[in-house]
């Protein structure tokens, strides 16, 4: 008996879904074990970022630009940037470099990842339409203000909606910059 392409597709989707669920469950169990063993999230994050911080601000902000583009959480960098480099560079430069890293992430998502995801979405049978001027503004604000949607996924979704870069940057600054600046300034 020969399997149809749609049956193979359904099996592949189920395998991918189960794999993702297993990865998330494993990560949660590891974090739970570390917490029970006496580690704190702050300590884990600081230990992971110590080599990057130790390499200096250029390496740190390059990592902040590149790693979130491939899935690392940008909040980890934002939270530690002020404490690590505020006294050396001044808070205004830390906020400016953070903004440059965010802009690079959107440009990367729009130029490099958009064609890949666009083909995937079209292959799955969905139609993509560009966001209009007002829709683009609302979409950026909604995605940036909604917790839980990862930064790289937000950028890919905004790229798929063909949000103009200037609008993305302006609206992202309006939403994320005050939050990021507060985190950088007031992080102990």
Secondary structure as UniProt FT lines:
FT   HELIX           5..36
FT   TURN            37..38
FT   HELIX           41..54
FT   HELIX           57..66
FT   HELIX           67..70
FT   HELIX           74..89
FT   HELIX           91..108
FT   HELIX           109..113
FT   HELIX           114..123
FT   TURN            124..125
FT   HELIX           133..145
FT   TURN            147..148
FT   HELIX           151..160
FT   TURN            161..162
FT   HELIX           165..172
FT   HELIX           173..177
FT   HELIX           178..186
//
